Amino acid sequence: MFTRRTLLAAAGAVAATGLAGPHVARAAAPFQQPPLPYGEDALAPTVSARTVGLHYGKHHKAYFDKLNKLVEGKPYADMELEEVIRRAKADNATPVFNNAGQAWNHNFYWQQFKGGPAAPPAALVEAATRDFGGIDPLKAKMVETADGVFGTGWVWLVADNEKLQVLGLQDAGNPIAEGKAPLLGIDVWEHAYYLDWENRRTAHVKALLDERVNWAFVGERLAG
């Protein structure tokens, strides 16, 4: 799981992945953007270095900056990031939810491309075959769902009671807030693709799924 304190461990594998690990001392700001786990040109040509630089360095960073301002002096500042997402939704604290959700979503987003592309492990293939008819039909369902997200949002592959589902969620939509386990998430906000793909959102999503996703990472999330 992504946690605030593990994200602070910037040196070492835990900091690079943003995944769960031992807690460490808190920095001045309660929530810290983790390092990009590869160079800005690592996803090219599917995602250009320019897009990665803007997406990570401007958009992703801004969610952390805004979140830290919003939670200053409030109980949210002492929570883990996932807990903030759940609590803010329950509290109907929309600005906090949106920025916490987008901070977490992007932490996850960058990690799923690290070491990719990589083939899906057998357990993931089995689950995809059971629930969608195979990996290719699963990808097709994600592309179709991306096309159906009106405006801004995300397409998620999730596990729910051991069954795989594809969700299209608006804006900062997050599976954690829906009580589901995220396995793969594709950002369909225009800032994620427009410089490279213009208005061809579904082509961008298909290219990410075919060319950049580390399906071994997805399988690890399913097994975890």
Secondary structure, DSSP 4 states (H G I P E B T S, - for coil): ---HHHHT--SSHHHHHT---------SSS--PPPPSS-TTTTTTTS-HHHHHHIIIIIIHHHHHHHHHHHTTSGGGGS-HHHHHHHHHHHT-HHHHHHHHHHHHHHHHHHTTTT-SBPPPHHHHHHHHHHHSSHHHHHHHHHHHHHHS-SSEEEEEEEETTEEEEEEEETT--GGGGT-EEEEEEE-SGGGTHHHHTT-HHHHHHHHHHHT-BHHHHHHHHH-
